[in-house]
Amino acid sequence: MEYRLTDFLPTTKKELELRGWDTLDVILFSGDAYVDHPSFGAAVIGRILEAAGYKVAIVPQPDWHGDYRDFKKLGRPRLFFGISPGCMDSMVNKYTAARRLRSEDAYSPDGRHDMRPEYPTIVYTKILKQLYPDIPVVLGGIEASLRRLTHYDYWQDRLRPSILCDSGADIISYGMGEKTIIEIANRLANGESIKDLTDLPQIVYLTKDITPTADDIVLHSHEECLRNKKSQAENFRHIEEQSNMMHASRLLQPLISATTPDGSPSGTCVVVNPPYPPMTTDELDASFDLPYTRQPHPKYKGKRIPAYEMIKFSVNIHRGCFGGCAFCTISAHQGKFIACRSKGSIINEVKQVIKMPDFKGYLSDLGGPSANMYGMHGRNLNACEKCKRPSCIHPQICPNLNTSHQKLLDVYHAVDALPGIKKSFIGSGVRYDLLLYKGKDEEANRSAQAYTRELICNHVSGRLKVAPEHTSDRVLMLMRKPSFRQFEEFKRIFDRINREEHLNQQIIPYFISSHPGCHEEDMAQLAALTRKMGYKLEQVQDFTPTPMTVSTETWYTGYDPYTLEPVFSAKTPREKEAQRQYFFWYKDNTNANNRTKPRSERPQEEKRGRHRHHR
């Protein structure tokens, strides 16, 4: 399908003129190339604002050197500048766990490394505040969202305060930003100041004028966390719990440790307002049903954008993840409650994909953050509203969770029945613990068995990737992952169904080394067990501490944030490489005592490579 230039959000003065515009309401600056697709955050926020009647433009990957012409070319917006630094954290995108430069930037044309700075949120904001000090700057996206409070920065190897302090921005719209961004725009358009928006849900701001209420949680100050790592660990338990609650408390973090006589924090304070409730199906459909072209902007003609190539024939069907994996940021950004698209909305998007000129009939992924959580929720929602658990399935699957896979099977069958679809593959991670679970609901149990067979027989493109992550139950408990025995059981089922159906498919496991709590002897056990199962491991990752995960806080502080018990972590390059080498016992002239050059590493953030809808 051919698209005109005016089918995309404008990116230049010329494109504004084609629309007959001479002013803009909002200008978005993006660290990623502009791909007009619902998996790219800047496109979604731009389309949401456009649908609300605002004139919006995107400046993708502006040049931050020299005279700042890219920051000046569209002038000043009427309402605000928005910054979307990218679908991935810029530092995870740029560097491996060993702090080596990655082979390519997947969100830049031709994978170029020089299209974005480190920490674009900070760099872009400082430039805009220098050029237009009177225009509000609103931060969004995963980089700002996960740096909203005091956090450990692995690449600087130090504790940093809220990114509002380093950037000078006015406000953070954290998490998934559709509702927040419209409210910000509407209220600014009605004449309110950015400083008046302190009651808005799902924002972060700085203030010197705050009086805690009985419902607020006052965290240890940034200065106290610098002095005492245990204080940082204690803070994080509150941060994670409130990120995953239906009715969260407001979080206050003083930037200095002093308090007034009545116990109130004095000086500047970071305020995190509770999030909006999870989006309804109608609200999520409205976001996905906007007029995306699903194409890179024409300015990239003839250039390859690796991340787009990965998802161009995929469709996202839900949002959120209740797995609560300790090293993953999905629940911190999207929440643990599942928001599902309607079957009709999904079908309409698949029909768009079918019309794409180079589509050959194969959907690369029909999934989400975790492939098989679509349609799942608590049976007693009143119990869910009071729940503080970061995971609905760890350490055991909650008996209140409806684990039926029937709605998901209905979606698969409807998609596969469409003319033009030869096969729909499931490329997102599958939670096999949900497939193996046997609760009191026999219908749900039968649907899980039916889903398992359907998945293996009809939706695997030769290799099914799953994530046991480790073999040690002690390490897996810290990871919030099920026992390795469940992987062994699932593999037996996988192999049996392959034999019965005369299929020749493989199951490919993902593993992590150097996770908090993991010792060399645990890696030796992992090597022995996987070797016995016939694996020569390929999909492996050295643990990368990324902001706002339990694993990172444990790694940095040395304490489990929930028990405050000490936890060992491999930290030095020598310790980390010693653990990593156990993956590669099969390589020539290599064993656990000889060092080899590290292999390229898969980005770990957000379930490592499945960066869906991170705004």
N, C-alpha and C positions, 0 to 999 in steps of 0.2 A: 504494500500500500504506500502510495506517495503522499508525503506531507508537505505543506507549505511552511515557510519560515514563520508565519504568523500562527501556526498551530502549536508552536512552542512558546514558553514564557520568554519575554525579550531579554537579551543579554547585552545589547549595544544601543547606542544612540540611534543608529539607523533602524534597528528593529522597533524602537519606540515610535519613530516617525511613520513606519509602515502601519502602525496601529492608530496613528493620529494623536499620540500622547505627547505632551510637553512637560508633564510633571508625574511623579510617582508617589504612592502612599508608603510603600515599603520597598526597601532594597535588601536582598539577601546576598550574603557573601558565603560562598561554599568552598571548602577545601578539596572537594571532589570535582571531577568533570561533571558537567550537567547532562544527566541521562534522565529523560522525562518518563520515569517508570516508578511504580509504587513501592519499589524496594530502595529507592534513593530518597533520603530524608528531605533534602532541599526542594526536590520536585514536589513532594507531598505538601510541605508547608506552603510553597508557592501556589499550588493548585487550590488548597483550602482557602487561602486568602483571596484568590481570584474568584472562587465560587461565592464568597461573601461580598463581592462587589468592589474589592480593592484593586488598585493598579499596582502590580508587583513585578519586579524584575529580579533576575539572578545574575550575579557576577561570579562565574566559576573560576576558581584557582587564580585569583588576582596576583599580579607581580608585586611583591612586597619590598622590592629594592628601588633605589633611585628616586624618581619624582612622584611616585604613588599615583600615576595617571589612571590606573585601573580603579582606584578608590575615588577618583574625582569625576570619571567620565559620565556618570549618570546624575551627578549633582547631589543635592540633599533631598531626602524623602520628606513627605509631609508628616509622617507618624514616627517611624523608627527604622534603624538598621537591624537586621537579624543576622546572626552568625551561625552557620551550620558547618562545623569543621570537618565533617566526614562521617561515613557510615562506620568506620573503625576509629578507635583511638589513634591519633597520629603517630604516637611512639610505638605502639604495637604494629602499626602498619609499616613503619620504617625500619625497625630493628628486631632481631631475633632475641631469644632468651639470653644468648651470649653477648648481647649488645653489638652484634655485627649487622651491617647493612643488609637488608633483604634484597633478593635478586630483582624485584620489581615492585612498583607501587600499583596495586591492582585497580585502583580507582582513578588513575591518570592515563591520558592517551599514550598508547604504546608502552605503558608501564613505566613512564619516565619518573626519575627520582627528584627532579628539581622543580616540580610544579607546586609544591606546598612546603611551608616551613615546618619546623618542629613547633608543636603547640600553636596551631593556627588561631585558636580561640584568643590567645593572649596577643599574638602578633597583629592580627586584624583589628582587634579592639583598640589597641594602643594607637594604631595609625588613624582609625576613624575618630577617636577622641581628640587626637592632635588636629585633624582637619576640620571636624565639626563638633566642637565640645558641647554644643547645646542640643544635639540630636541624641535621643535615647538609643542605647545599644542593648539588644535582647540576645542572650546566649541560649542556644539549644544544642541538641545532638549529644552523642554519647560522651565526648571528651569533657564537656562542661558538666553534664548530668552526674557523672561519676566522680567529679572533683568538687562537688557542691559543699563539702565540709572538709575538715582536716583529713588528709589522706597521705599515704606513703607513695612516693614517686620512685620507682625502681631505677629509672634512667638517671636521675639526679642523686639517688641514694640518700634521700632525706624526706622528712615530713614537711608537707606543704599545707598552707591554709587554704580556705575556699578559693577557688579560681576567680571569684569576684575580686579578691584582694590583689592578685597578680595582674589581672586584666584591666581593671577599672571600669568594667561594664556595669550597667544599672541593675540588671535582673537576670536570673536564670529561669527559663522554662524547662524544668527537668522531666525526664521520662518521655513518654509519647506525647507530642506537643500539639495535636490538632485542637483540642478544646481550649487550651491555655492561650494559644496564639490568637485565636479569634476574639477571646475576651480582652486581651491586651489591646488589639487593634480597635475594637469597638469602644473601649473606654477612653483610649487616647483620642479617637475621632470625636468623642463627645466632649472633649475639652479637658479631661482630667490629666494631671501630671503623672509621669511614671512613678513618682514618689507617693502617689495616692493609692497605688494598687496593692497595698500591703495585706488586704483581705482576700486576695485572689488565691484559689487553690493551686497547688502544684508549682509554686514559684519559690525562688530563693532570693533574699535581698539582705543588705547590710543596713543596720540602723544603730543609732545611739539613744533611741527613745523607745524602750521596750519594758513592759512590766509583766513578768511571767504570771500565768494563771495556774490554777490548781491542776488543769489538764495538760499543761506543757511539760516537756522533759528538758531539763537544763543539763547539757552535756558538760564534761570537763573542758576547760578552756584550751585553746590552741597552745598557749604557753605551758599549761600543765602537761599536755600530751608530749611536748618537746622534752620536758623534764622526766616524765615517768611513762614508760611504754605500757605499763599495765593500765594506765588511765585511757590510753588510746584503744586498747583491747576492750575495756569496759564500754567506751563510747560506741564501738562498732556493733555490739549486740543490740543496743537501742536503735541504731541507724537501720540495721537489717530488719529487725522486727517491725519497725514502723513502715518500712518500704513494702512490707508484705501483709499489712493489715487492711481490712475493709474500711475500718474507721480509725485512722491513725491520729496520733498526737502531733502537735506542733513541736519541732525541735529547735532549741536555742543553744548556740555555742558562742560564748564570749571569746573574743580574740585575745583578751588579757585575763588573768586569773583573779583580779580584784573584784570584790563584791561590795555592795552598799550594806549598811547596818541591818536592813531587813532581809538580806540574803539575795537581793536582786543583782544581776550582773551589771557592772559599770563599764563604761567605754563602749567600743563598737562590738556589735553582736551579729552573728550570722543567724538568720531566721529561715527555717525550712517549713513552709506551710504544707499541711497534709495534701495528698494527691486527690484528684477527682476519683469517683467510683470507676470501676472498669467500664469500658465502652460497651454499649448495647450492640446487638447485631445490626440494627438499623443504622446506628452511628458509624460502625465499622464499614458497613456496605457503602455508606455515603462517601467515606474517604477513598475506598478502592474504586468506586464507580466514576470518579472524576475523569475528565477527557485526556488522559495520558496518551501520548503517542507510542509509548513503550520503546522509544528509540533514543539513541544519543543525539544531541543537538547537531544540526548539519555542519557546524564548524569543525566537527571531528571526522568528516567524510574521509575515508581511506585510512583511518587510524583505528587501532584496536584498543578497546578498553577492557582489560582482562576480567574485571568483576562483572561487567555487563555480559560478556560472552558466557560467563558461568551461569547467569540467571535469566538470560533472555527468553528461554522457553520453559520457565518455571512459573508456578502460581502459588502464592502464599494464601493459606486458608484460615489461619487463626493467629492470635497474638497471645503472649504470656506463656509462662512455664512454671509448673508447680514442682519441678524436680528438685530445685534448691541446691544443685551441685555447688560445693564450697568454692570452686575456682571460677565459677561462671557469673557473668554480670546480667544475664537476661532478667532475672526477677527484680534486680535492683533498678532496672531501666523500664521494663515492661510490666512488672508485677507478676505474682504467682497465679492470679485468677485468669482463666481462659476466656478470651473474647473471640467469638466465632463469626465468620462471615456466613451469610445464607447460602444455601445450595445454588439459588438463582444467580447471585452475584458471582460466585465462583465459575459457574457455567458460562456466564457472559464474558468473563475474562479469558477463559479457555477458548471461546469462539474468536476473540481478538487474536490470540496466539495462532490459531489455525489459519487466519488470513495473512499472516506474515509471509512474505515471498520466499524466504529460505527455510520455512518450517517443513519438515519431512514426515510429520506424523508422530513424533516422539516427544512427550513432555519430559523434561529432565528432572523435575521435582514437583510434586503436589503435596506440599507439606507446610511446616512451620518451625518454630524454635525447637520443639520436639514433635516428631511426625505424627505420633498417635495419641495426642491429647485432645483432639478436636471433639467438641461436644461434651467434655467431661467437667463435672462440677460437684459440689456437695449436695447430698440428698436433702439434708436439713440445713438450709441457708442461714438460719439463725445461729447455728453452731459455727459456721464459717465466719460470720460477722464478728465473733468474739475470739477467733483463733489467732495465736501469735506464731504458730509453727512456720518456719521458713520453707518447709517442704511438706507436701501432702503424702509423700511416698517414702520418706526416710525418717526414722530407722525402719518403720514398717508402713505399709500402705494404710492410710486412714480408713477405718470401716465406714465412715460417712461419705467417702468418695464414690461416686457412680463411675465405674470403670468400663461401662459398656462402649464397645467399638462400633455399634450398629450405625450411628449417624455418619461415622467416617466411611464405613462400607457403602452406605447409600451414596455418598459423594463420589467415591471411586467408581461405582457402577454407572452413575449418571455421566461422569466424564468419559469413561471408556465407551459408552454407547454413542457418543457424538461422531457423526461422519467426519472423517479427517484425522481422527485419533487412532493411531495404530497401537500405541502403548503409553501408559503413564508410569513413570518411574518414581520411586520414593528416594530422594537424595538426602533428605533431612535425617537426623538421628532418630532411631526407633528405641523407645524404652521397653526392653524385653521383660523387665520386672512387671510391667503392667500386663504383658501378654501371659506371663506365667501365673499371675495372681489368681487365687481361687477364693472368692468371698462367698457370702450367703446368697447372693443374687445369681441363681443358676443361668438366667438369661444373659446376664453380663459375662459370665464365665464362658458360655457357648459362643458369644460374639467375639471374645478374645481368641478362642480357638479358630473360629472362622476367619478372623482377620489375619492370624498367623499364616494360615494356608494361602489365603488370597495374596498376602504380601509376597510370600516366597514364590508362588507359582506365576504371578502376573505383574509384579512391580519391581523386580530386581534386574538391574542391567548387567547381570553376570557376577557382580560383587556387591554384597550387602555390608555396609559399614555400620558397626555398632561400637559402643564405647564402654567396655568394662573398666578401663583406666588403670587398674592394678589387679594383682592377685592376692595381696595381703589383706585379710579382713580388718586388721587394725588400721592400716592406711586407708582402706575403703570407707571405714567408719568416719574418719576425718574428712574424707572427700564427699561424704554423704552419698555414697554409691552402694548398690547392693553387693552382696557376697559374690565372689568369683564363681561359686558353685552354681549360681543362677546363669551365668554365661555358659558354663559347661552344659547345663541342662538345655538351654536354648540352642546351643550348637548341635546337641544330639537330635533335637526336634528338626532343626534346619537340615541336617544331613539325612534324616529319615524321609522327610518330605521330598527332598531332591531325588533320593533313590526311588521312591514310589512314583514320582512324576517323570522319571528319566531325564532329570535336569543336571546340568554340569555347572553349578554355581559355587561361589566361594563366600565365606563370611570373613570380613576383614575387621579385626579388632583395633581400636585406638588405645594407646597407653601413655601415661605420663611418668616421667622420672623426677626425682628431687622435690616431690610434693612434701609439704610439712608432715612430719611424722615418719617419713620414709628413710630407712637406713640402707646401707649397701647390702646387708643380708636380705632385705626385702626384695631388692632388685635381683639378687642371685636366685631367690625363689621364683621370681617372675620369669627369669630366663629359663630356668629348669622346667617349669610347668608349661610354658608356651612352646618350648622345644619338644617336649614330650607329645604335645598336641599337633606337632608338625608345622609350626609357624616359623617363618623367617620374617620378623616384624618390619613393616614399612611405615605404618601410620603411627608415628611416635612424636612426643613433644617433651622437651625439657621445661619444667614448670616456669612460667613467666608471671611474676607478681604484677597484677594490673589493679588499678584503683578500685576500691569499694567491693572487695570480695572477702569472705571469711578466710580463705587460704592466704591471701596477701597479708591480712592483719595478723594472722598467726605467724607467718613467715617473718614479718618485720618485728613484731613485738616479742615473739617467743612464747606467747600465751594463747591458749584456746579462748576466744572471746566469751564463750558460754560457760566454761568451767573455771577459767583463769588458771588452769593447770599448765605447767611448762611443757612445751612441745619442741622437739629437736627439728631443725631444718638444715639441709645441705645448702651452704651459702657461697663458699669460695669456688672459684672456677675449677679448682682441682677436685673438690668434693662433688660438684655437679657433673663434671665430666666422668668421674669414676662411676657414678650411678648410670649415666647415659650409656656407657660402653656395654653394659649388660644386654642392651637391646640387640647388639650387633656381634654376638658370639660367632655367627656363621661367616663373617667376612674373612677373607684371606689374611693370614698373618695377624689376626686380631683376636685377643681374648680379654677377659676382664681386667688383666693387669697391664695391657698395652693400650696406648692411647691412639685413637684415630681422629682424623679431622672431622668436626661435627657436620652432620648432614644438614641440608636446608630444613627449616622448621616451619610447620604449619601455624598460622596465626591462631592463638588459643582463645582470644577474646570472643565472647558470645558464642560459645560452643564451637570455637575454632573454625572460622570460615563460613558459618551460616549467619551472615550479618543481615538479618531481616528487619527492616523498619526501625532502624535505630536513629532517632532524631534527637 
